[in-house]
């Protein structure tokens, strides 16, 4: 079978007639080389797949169905099955110009690796203030990007029409599915484009590569998308902190109405819901009734800004320097009454309640990458940030913890004792503790593949401050080497066994190349703190209900009474 020059990949959801029109328009391509079309039906229930399979096309048409998983997953699925030299991604609301493939081919023939095209508004789009704005944006975009020396911004890196070589796609490892997981909206495209730029790929804009957009999104859906876009922008800023300021400036962070009204308003939820709710209903009604007065447009786009900043607030707000809580867990297992380890065990039901409580109080879970950026002073954090860590590497991490982390999309760090992988907690058995199974290499790999950062916890779990210099180096550097030799990424992080450390240990940790080392000294982490003396709040079996909240809010202080929590909690939660 001949390899086609292009594989056109189209993700679609609940847009049967639009995607049919797009596929039919591709039949008119004036392009001599071969191409194939792959449509990924992302959980549609409107008969899209059946309608597409009934079409007769002059090119090979493949229709794939999958549960609703989002555009990023759909594009990746299409790319996996593509046979073409060049992958061309098109949105399902486009109509292809007859020269579309020829223009992309011309650009690639000139040595360009990634090509963006022009997305003018299709004349059949519903006429209202929203479609007018979309059309104006497209014309302004082509004017700016066609000028000599034009530079692409983050907002230009769109996959509504984008082509790239198969090699470039593979080098970028596809789209990040976290952005659109479960059918969500926003930023999988600019994240993909940004990563291509960081890898050194040249991205150019070809104004003659045209696909016309039939913008049929109604006002309700449009506002919902912008609220989701606010959340997605926070996710992008947390993943790429160097671009956070630029991204939010592109979305008008500095405009007066945003700075003084829409950005702070969500801090008073009941007021935000009331004000935005009234304005939203009015703006939607005006658009749905076809009102074209300037007031209708201004009102709608102010409400859109309000929804965007509401989404930003819901995702943790603009990343900025904040006080970070790091929680330290051990066994997630009911070991009530067990010698030595019983007090340090947390039953699975209690752990679930801990996560529920943190969510209700508005805490946002951060990743190991975010922590390192934060400690280096190069990134902010979302509102009320918290990092989960787990010491020792017990087998219950796989059975009790990982399902909850995956269900709630929570990142975490797990510290493994490299010389005891697949064995038991021998350091505790010596003092009468029950035997607990530790994760084997397969279990550690499963954790890592699921996004859990694997850190080192020494080779034998001995207190480092009681060792000689050589023994200390062996435990620090050796544990990292062991885990790497076991097929894991060389650990960047280390947890001091038993929380014991001194100046010698800290110096040795730095010498060993460890980027972040954790204690069990209670406290919060602030930007610029010593990355080799990171405080943590140790969570114990007794930390339930108000006691747990008190410990987290008051950063490890002992429980006093509920009245103290009521009195002081508000101030401490205003992080």
C-alpha positions as CSV (number, residue, x, y, z in Angstrom):
1,X,0.0,0.0,0.0
2,X,1.4,3.4,-1.0
3,X,2.2,5.9,1.7
4,X,-0.1,9.0,1.3
5,X,1.5,12.4,1.4
6,X,-1.1,13.7,3.9
7,X,-3.2,12.2,6.7
8,X,-6.0,14.6,7.6
9,X,-7.1,14.0,11.1
10,X,-10.5,15.4,12.3
11,X,-11.8,15.0,15.9
12,X,-15.5,15.5,16.2
13,X,-18.2,15.5,18.8
14,X,-22.0,15.9,18.2
15,X,-21.5,17.7,14.9
16,X,-22.8,15.2,12.3
17,X,-23.7,17.7,9.6
18,X,-20.7,19.9,10.0
19,X,-18.2,17.1,9.8
20,X,-20.0,15.6,6.8
21,X,-19.7,18.9,5.0
22,X,-16.0,19.1,5.8
23,X,-15.3,15.6,4.5
24,X,-17.3,16.3,1.3
25,X,-15.3,19.5,0.8
26,X,-12.1,17.6,0.9
27,X,-13.2,15.7,-2.3
28,X,-12.7,18.9,-4.3
29,X,-9.0,19.2,-3.4
30,X,-6.7,20.1,-6.3
31,X,-3.9,18.0,-5.1
32,X,-2.2,15.2,-7.2
33,X,-0.5,13.3,-4.4
34,X,-2.5,10.9,-2.3
35,X,-4.1,11.7,1.0
36,X,-6.3,9.9,3.6
37,X,-8.9,11.3,6.0
38,X,-9.3,10.0,9.5
39,X,-12.3,11.1,11.5
40,X,-12.3,10.3,15.3
41,X,-15.8,10.3,16.6
42,X,-15.4,11.3,20.3
43,X,-18.4,9.8,21.9
44,X,-21.0,11.4,19.6
45,X,-24.6,10.1,20.0
46,X,-26.0,11.9,16.9
47,X,-25.3,9.2,14.3
48,X,-22.1,10.8,13.1
49,X,-20.2,7.6,12.6
50,X,-23.0,6.0,10.7
51,X,-23.5,9.0,8.4
52,X,-19.8,9.2,7.6
53,X,-19.6,5.5,6.8
54,X,-22.3,6.0,4.2
55,X,-20.3,8.6,2.3
56,X,-18.5,7.6,-1.0
57,X,-15.3,9.5,-1.3
58,X,-12.4,9.6,-3.8
59,X,-9.9,9.2,-0.9
60,X,-9.6,6.6,1.8
61,X,-11.9,7.5,4.7
62,X,-11.4,5.9,8.1
63,X,-14.0,6.5,10.9
64,X,-12.9,5.7,14.5
65,X,-15.2,5.7,17.5
66,X,-14.2,6.2,21.1
67,X,-15.8,7.2,24.4
68,X,-16.0,10.9,25.0
69,X,-12.4,11.7,26.1
70,X,-11.7,15.1,24.6
71,X,-10.1,16.6,21.5
72,X,-6.5,15.8,22.6
73,X,-7.2,12.1,23.0
74,X,-9.0,12.1,19.7
75,X,-6.2,13.7,17.8
76,X,-3.6,11.4,19.3
77,X,-5.8,8.4,18.4
78,X,-6.0,9.6,14.8
79,X,-2.3,10.2,14.6
80,X,-1.6,6.7,15.9
81,X,-3.4,5.2,12.9
82,X,-2.2,7.8,10.3
83,X,0.0,6.5,7.5
84,X,0.9,9.9,5.8
85,X,4.2,11.6,5.8
86,X,2.5,14.8,7.0
87,X,-0.3,15.1,9.5
88,X,-2.9,17.8,8.9
89,X,-5.2,18.5,11.9
90,X,-8.6,20.2,11.0
91,X,-11.4,21.1,13.3
92,X,-14.8,19.6,12.4
93,X,-16.4,23.0,11.7
94,X,-14.1,23.9,8.8
95,X,-14.7,23.8,5.1
96,X,-11.5,23.2,3.1
97,X,-10.5,25.5,0.3
98,X,-9.7,23.6,-2.9
99,X,-6.0,24.6,-2.6
100,X,-5.6,23.7,1.1
101,X,-3.4,20.6,0.7
102,X,-1.5,22.1,-2.2
103,X,-0.6,25.1,0.0
104,X,0.5,23.0,3.0
105,X,2.5,20.9,0.6
106,X,4.2,23.9,-0.9
107,X,5.2,25.2,2.6
108,X,6.6,21.8,3.6
109,X,8.4,21.5,0.3
110,X,10.3,24.7,1.3
111,X,11.7,23.0,4.4
112,X,9.1,24.2,6.8
113,X,8.3,21.8,9.6
114,X,5.0,23.1,11.0
115,X,2.4,25.1,9.1
116,X,-0.6,27.1,10.3
117,X,-3.3,28.4,8.0
118,X,-5.9,31.1,7.7
119,X,-9.3,30.5,9.3
120,X,-11.8,33.0,7.9
121,X,-15.4,32.9,8.9
122,X,-17.6,30.9,6.6
123,X,-20.5,33.0,5.1
124,X,-23.0,30.4,6.2
125,X,-22.2,31.0,9.9
126,X,-25.2,32.3,12.0
127,X,-25.1,36.1,12.0
128,X,-24.7,37.5,15.5
129,X,-22.3,39.5,17.6
130,X,-20.3,36.3,18.4
131,X,-19.7,35.2,14.8
132,X,-18.9,38.8,13.9
133,X,-16.2,38.9,16.5
134,X,-14.8,35.5,15.4
135,X,-14.7,36.8,11.8
136,X,-13.0,40.1,12.8
137,X,-10.4,38.1,14.9
138,X,-9.6,35.9,11.9
139,X,-9.1,38.9,9.6
140,X,-6.9,40.7,12.2
141,X,-4.9,37.6,12.7
142,X,-4.1,37.1,9.0
143,X,-3.3,40.8,8.7
144,X,-0.8,40.7,11.6
145,X,0.8,37.3,10.7
146,X,1.2,38.2,7.1
147,X,3.3,41.3,7.9
148,X,7.1,41.1,7.5
149,X,8.8,40.0,10.7
150,X,5.5,38.9,12.3
151,X,5.9,36.7,15.4
152,X,3.5,34.1,16.6
153,X,1.9,34.5,20.0
154,X,0.5,31.7,22.2
155,X,-3.0,32.5,20.9
156,X,-1.8,31.9,17.3
157,X,-0.8,28.2,18.0
158,X,-4.2,26.8,17.1
159,X,-4.9,23.3,15.7
160,X,-8.1,24.4,13.8
161,X,-5.8,24.0,10.8
162,X,-2.2,22.8,11.5
163,X,0.1,20.5,9.6
164,X,3.4,18.9,10.7
165,X,5.7,16.0,9.8
166,X,5.1,12.7,11.5
167,X,8.6,13.0,13.0
168,X,7.7,16.3,14.6
169,X,4.5,14.9,16.1
170,X,6.4,12.0,17.6
171,X,9.1,14.2,19.0
172,X,6.5,16.3,20.7
173,X,4.8,13.1,22.0
174,X,1.4,14.2,20.9
175,X,-1.2,16.3,22.6
176,X,-1.4,16.5,26.4
177,X,-4.7,14.8,27.2
178,X,-4.9,16.4,30.7
179,X,-6.2,19.6,29.1
180,X,-9.3,18.1,27.6
181,X,-9.8,15.0,29.7
182,X,-13.4,14.0,29.8
183,X,-14.4,16.3,27.0
184,X,-13.1,19.5,28.5
185,X,-12.2,22.6,26.4
186,X,-9.1,24.5,26.0
187,X,-5.3,24.8,25.5
188,X,-4.3,21.4,24.3
189,X,-3.5,23.2,21.1
190,X,-1.3,26.1,22.4
191,X,0.4,23.6,24.7
192,X,1.3,21.4,21.7
193,X,2.4,24.4,19.6
194,X,4.5,25.8,22.5
195,X,6.3,22.5,23.0
196,X,7.0,22.3,19.3
197,X,8.6,25.8,19.5
198,X,10.6,24.7,22.6
199,X,11.9,21.7,20.7
200,X,13.2,24.1,18.0
201,X,10.7,23.4,15.2
202,X,10.0,26.3,12.9
203,X,6.3,27.2,12.7
204,X,5.1,29.4,9.8
205,X,1.8,31.0,8.9
206,X,0.7,30.4,5.3
207,X,-2.2,32.9,4.6
208,X,-3.1,31.0,1.3
209,X,-3.8,27.8,3.2
210,X,-7.5,28.4,3.9
211,X,-10.2,26.6,5.7
212,X,-13.4,28.5,6.4
213,X,-14.9,28.1,9.9
214,X,-18.7,27.6,10.3
215,X,-19.0,29.1,13.7
216,X,-22.2,27.7,15.1
217,X,-21.5,27.9,18.8
218,X,-24.4,29.5,20.6
219,X,-24.1,32.1,23.4
220,X,-24.6,29.7,26.3
221,X,-22.0,27.2,24.9
222,X,-19.6,30.1,24.1
223,X,-19.7,31.4,27.7
224,X,-19.2,27.9,29.0
225,X,-16.2,27.4,26.8
226,X,-14.6,30.7,28.1
227,X,-15.1,29.6,31.7
228,X,-13.4,26.4,30.8
229,X,-10.7,28.3,29.0
230,X,-10.0,30.2,32.2
231,X,-9.4,26.9,34.0
232,X,-7.3,25.7,31.1
233,X,-5.1,28.8,31.2
234,X,-4.3,28.2,34.9
235,X,-3.3,24.6,34.0
236,X,-1.1,25.9,31.1
237,X,0.5,28.5,33.4
238,X,1.2,25.8,36.0
239,X,2.8,23.6,33.4
240,X,4.8,26.4,31.7
241,X,5.4,29.0,34.4
242,X,7.7,31.0,32.2
243,X,4.8,31.9,30.0
244,X,2.2,32.6,32.7
245,X,2.5,36.4,32.6
246,X,2.4,36.5,28.8
247,X,-0.7,34.2,28.7
248,X,-2.8,36.2,31.1
249,X,-1.7,39.5,29.6
250,X,-3.0,38.2,26.2
251,X,-6.3,37.6,28.0
252,X,-6.5,41.2,29.3
253,X,-5.3,40.7,32.9
254,X,-4.2,44.4,33.0
255,X,-7.4,45.9,31.6
256,X,-9.1,48.1,34.1
257,X,-12.5,46.3,34.2
258,X,-10.8,43.0,34.6
259,X,-8.3,44.2,37.2
260,X,-10.9,46.0,39.4
261,X,-14.1,44.0,38.7
262,X,-14.0,40.6,37.1
263,X,-10.8,39.3,38.6
264,X,-11.6,40.1,42.3
265,X,-15.4,39.4,42.1
266,X,-15.1,35.6,42.4
267,X,-13.5,36.1,45.8
268,X,-17.0,36.8,47.0
269,X,-18.8,33.7,45.5
270,X,-22.4,34.6,46.4
271,X,-22.0,38.1,44.9
272,X,-20.3,36.8,41.8
273,X,-23.0,34.2,41.2
274,X,-25.7,36.8,41.6
275,X,-24.1,39.6,39.5
276,X,-22.8,37.4,36.7
277,X,-26.0,35.4,36.7
278,X,-28.2,38.4,36.0
279,X,-25.9,39.8,33.4
280,X,-25.4,36.4,31.8
281,X,-29.1,35.9,31.3
282,X,-29.6,39.3,29.8
283,X,-26.6,38.9,27.4
284,X,-27.7,35.5,26.2
285,X,-31.2,36.7,25.6
286,X,-30.0,39.7,23.5
287,X,-27.8,37.5,21.3
288,X,-30.5,34.8,20.9
289,X,-33.0,37.4,19.8
290,X,-30.6,38.7,17.2
291,X,-30.0,42.2,18.8
292,X,-27.1,43.8,17.0
293,X,-26.9,47.0,19.0
294,X,-23.4,48.0,20.2
295,X,-24.7,47.6,23.8
296,X,-25.5,44.0,23.2
297,X,-22.1,43.2,22.0
298,X,-20.3,45.1,24.8
299,X,-22.5,43.4,27.4
300,X,-21.9,39.9,26.0
301,X,-18.1,40.3,25.9
302,X,-18.0,41.7,29.4
303,X,-19.9,38.7,30.6
304,X,-17.5,36.5,28.7
305,X,-14.6,38.2,30.5
306,X,-16.4,37.6,33.8
307,X,-16.8,33.9,33.0
308,X,-13.2,33.6,32.0
309,X,-11.9,35.1,35.3
310,X,-14.4,33.0,37.2
311,X,-12.8,29.9,35.6
312,X,-9.4,31.2,36.5
313,X,-10.5,31.6,40.1
314,X,-12.0,28.1,40.2
315,X,-8.7,26.6,39.1
316,X,-6.7,28.3,41.8
317,X,-6.3,31.9,40.5
318,X,-3.3,33.6,38.9
319,X,-0.1,31.7,40.0
320,X,1.9,33.8,42.4
321,X,4.2,33.3,45.4
322,X,2.2,31.6,48.2
323,X,2.8,29.5,51.2
324,X,2.9,25.8,50.4
325,X,1.8,22.9,52.6
326,X,3.5,19.5,52.0
327,X,1.7,16.6,53.6
328,X,3.7,13.4,54.6
329,X,1.9,10.1,54.7
330,X,3.2,6.6,55.4
331,X,1.1,3.4,55.2
332,X,-2.5,4.0,53.9
333,X,-3.8,1.0,55.8
334,X,-5.8,0.3,59.0
335,X,-3.1,-0.8,61.5
336,X,-4.8,0.2,64.7
337,X,-3.0,-1.1,67.7
338,X,0.1,-2.3,65.8
339,X,3.3,-1.6,67.6
340,X,5.5,1.2,66.2
341,X,3.7,1.7,62.9
342,X,0.1,1.9,64.1
343,X,0.1,5.7,64.9
344,X,1.7,6.4,61.5
345,X,-0.9,4.5,59.5
346,X,-4.0,6.2,58.0
347,X,-7.0,4.0,57.1
348,X,-8.0,4.3,53.4
349,X,-11.4,5.7,54.4
350,X,-9.7,8.4,56.5
351,X,-7.4,9.3,53.6
352,X,-10.4,9.7,51.3
353,X,-12.0,12.0,53.8
354,X,-8.7,14.0,54.0
355,X,-8.9,14.6,50.2
356,X,-12.5,15.5,50.4
357,X,-11.8,18.1,53.2
358,X,-8.9,19.7,51.3
359,X,-11.1,20.0,48.2
360,X,-13.9,21.6,50.2
361,X,-11.6,24.1,51.7
362,X,-10.3,25.1,48.2
363,X,-6.8,23.6,48.3
364,X,-5.1,22.9,45.0
365,X,-2.7,20.0,44.6
366,X,0.6,20.7,42.9
367,X,3.2,18.6,41.2
368,X,6.9,17.9,41.8
369,X,7.7,20.1,38.8
370,X,5.8,23.0,40.2
371,X,7.5,22.6,43.6
372,X,11.0,22.8,42.0
373,X,10.0,25.8,39.9
374,X,8.6,27.5,43.0
375,X,11.7,26.8,45.1
376,X,13.9,28.3,42.4
377,X,11.8,31.5,42.4
378,X,10.7,31.0,38.8
379,X,7.0,30.3,39.3
380,X,4.0,31.0,41.4
381,X,1.5,28.6,42.8
382,X,-2.3,28.3,42.7
383,X,-4.4,29.5,45.7
384,X,-4.0,27.3,48.8
385,X,-1.4,24.9,47.3
386,X,-0.6,21.5,48.8
387,X,1.7,18.7,47.8
388,X,1.1,15.0,48.8
389,X,4.1,12.8,49.6
390,X,4.3,9.2,50.7
391,X,7.2,7.7,52.6
392,X,8.6,4.1,52.5
393,X,6.9,2.8,49.3
394,X,4.3,0.5,50.9
395,X,2.3,-1.8,48.6
396,X,-0.9,0.0,49.5
397,X,0.2,2.9,47.4
398,X,-0.8,0.8,44.4
399,X,-4.1,-0.6,45.7
400,X,-5.4,2.2,48.0
401,X,-3.8,5.5,47.0
402,X,-3.3,5.4,43.2
403,X,-7.0,4.8,42.3
404,X,-7.9,7.9,44.3
405,X,-5.1,10.0,42.8
406,X,-6.2,9.0,39.3
407,X,-9.9,9.5,40.0
408,X,-9.2,13.1,41.2
409,X,-6.2,13.8,38.9
410,X,-4.0,14.5,41.9
411,X,-0.2,14.5,41.5
412,X,2.0,13.1,44.3
413,X,5.6,12.1,45.2
414,X,6.4,8.6,46.6
415,X,9.7,7.9,48.3
416,X,11.1,4.3,47.9
417,X,13.8,2.6,50.0
418,X,15.9,1.3,47.1
419,X,17.6,-1.6,49.0
420,X,14.3,-3.0,50.1
421,X,12.2,-2.9,46.9
422,X,9.9,-5.8,46.8
423,X,10.8,-6.8,50.4
424,X,9.3,-5.6,53.7
425,X,9.7,-2.9,56.3
426,X,12.7,-4.5,58.0
427,X,13.7,-1.3,59.9
428,X,10.4,-1.4,61.8
429,X,10.2,-5.2,62.2
430,X,13.3,-4.9,64.4
431,X,11.3,-2.9,66.9
432,X,8.3,-5.2,66.9
433,X,6.2,-3.8,64.1
434,X,4.1,-6.0,61.9
435,X,5.5,-7.1,58.5
436,X,4.4,-4.8,55.7
437,X,5.0,-5.5,52.0
438,X,6.8,-2.8,50.0
439,X,6.3,-2.2,46.3
440,X,8.3,-4.2,43.9
441,X,9.9,-2.9,40.7
442,X,6.7,-3.5,38.7
443,X,4.7,-1.6,41.3
444,X,7.1,1.4,41.2
445,X,7.0,1.4,37.4
446,X,3.2,1.4,37.5
447,X,3.2,4.4,39.9
448,X,5.7,6.3,37.7
449,X,3.7,5.5,34.5
450,X,0.6,7.0,36.2
451,X,2.3,10.3,36.9
452,X,3.5,9.8,40.5
453,X,7.0,11.2,41.0
454,X,9.3,8.5,42.5
455,X,11.8,9.9,45.0
456,X,14.5,8.2,47.0
457,X,14.3,7.3,50.7
458,X,17.8,5.9,51.2
459,X,18.9,2.3,50.6
460,X,18.2,0.9,54.1
461,X,16.1,3.5,56.0
462,X,18.9,4.3,58.4
463,X,19.0,7.8,60.1
464,X,21.6,9.6,58.1
465,X,22.8,11.9,60.8
466,X,24.1,8.8,62.7
467,X,26.3,7.5,59.8
468,X,29.8,8.2,58.7
469,X,30.4,10.4,55.7
470,X,30.9,7.5,53.4
471,X,27.9,5.6,54.7
472,X,25.8,8.8,54.2
473,X,27.0,9.2,50.6
474,X,26.2,5.6,49.9
475,X,22.6,6.0,51.2
476,X,22.0,9.2,49.4
477,X,23.7,8.8,46.0
478,X,23.4,5.0,46.1
479,X,19.6,5.0,46.5
480,X,19.3,7.3,43.4
481,X,21.6,5.0,41.4
482,X,19.6,1.9,42.5
483,X,16.3,3.3,41.4
484,X,17.8,4.4,38.0
485,X,19.3,1.0,37.5
486,X,15.8,-0.4,38.1
487,X,14.6,1.4,35.1
488,X,13.1,4.5,36.7
489,X,14.0,8.1,36.0
490,X,16.9,9.1,38.3
491,X,15.2,10.6,41.4
492,X,15.3,14.4,41.8
493,X,13.9,14.2,45.3
494,X,14.8,12.6,48.6
495,X,13.1,12.2,52.0
496,X,15.3,11.9,55.0
497,X,14.6,8.6,56.8
498,X,12.9,9.2,60.1
499,X,13.1,12.9,59.3
500,X,16.6,13.0,60.8
501,X,19.2,15.4,59.3
502,X,21.8,17.9,60.2
503,X,24.2,20.2,58.4
504,X,26.4,17.3,57.3
505,X,23.4,15.5,55.8
506,X,22.2,18.6,54.0
507,X,25.6,19.2,52.6
508,X,25.9,15.6,51.4
509,X,22.4,15.8,49.8
510,X,23.5,18.8,47.8
511,X,26.7,17.1,46.8
512,X,24.7,14.0,45.7
513,X,22.8,16.2,43.1
514,X,19.5,15.9,44.9
515,X,17.3,18.9,43.9
516,X,14.8,18.8,46.8
517,X,15.1,17.0,50.2
518,X,12.2,16.7,52.7
519,X,12.1,16.6,56.5
520,X,9.2,16.0,58.9
521,X,9.8,19.3,60.6
522,X,6.4,21.0,60.6
523,X,5.9,24.3,58.7
524,X,5.1,25.8,55.3
525,X,7.3,26.2,52.3
526,X,8.0,29.7,50.8
527,X,9.7,30.7,47.6
528,X,13.5,30.9,48.1
529,X,13.5,28.4,51.1
530,X,16.4,25.9,51.3
531,X,15.3,23.1,48.9
532,X,17.2,20.6,51.0
533,X,15.3,21.3,54.3
534,X,11.7,21.3,53.1
535,X,9.3,21.1,56.0
536,X,6.3,18.7,55.9
537,X,3.2,18.2,57.9
538,X,3.2,14.6,59.1
539,X,-0.3,13.1,58.9
540,X,-1.0,10.4,61.6
541,X,-3.8,8.0,62.3
542,X,-5.2,10.3,65.0
543,X,-5.6,13.2,62.5
544,X,-9.3,12.9,61.7
545,X,-12.0,15.5,61.4
546,X,-11.2,18.9,62.9
547,X,-7.9,17.6,64.1
548,X,-6.8,17.0,60.6
549,X,-7.9,20.4,59.5
550,X,-6.2,22.1,62.4
551,X,-2.9,20.4,61.7
552,X,-3.0,21.4,58.0
553,X,-4.2,24.9,58.6
554,X,-1.9,25.6,61.6
555,X,1.0,23.8,59.8
556,X,1.6,20.9,62.1
557,X,0.8,22.5,65.5
558,X,-0.8,20.2,68.0
559,X,-4.6,20.0,68.4
560,X,-6.1,22.4,71.0
561,X,-9.8,22.8,70.5
562,X,-12.4,23.5,67.8
563,X,-12.8,27.0,69.1
564,X,-9.2,27.9,68.3
565,X,-9.8,26.6,64.8
566,X,-12.9,28.7,64.3
567,X,-11.1,31.7,65.7
568,X,-7.9,31.4,63.8
569,X,-8.7,29.3,60.7
570,X,-10.1,32.1,58.5
571,X,-6.8,34.1,58.8
572,X,-4.7,31.0,58.1
573,X,-6.7,30.0,55.1
574,X,-6.3,33.4,53.5
575,X,-3.0,32.3,51.9
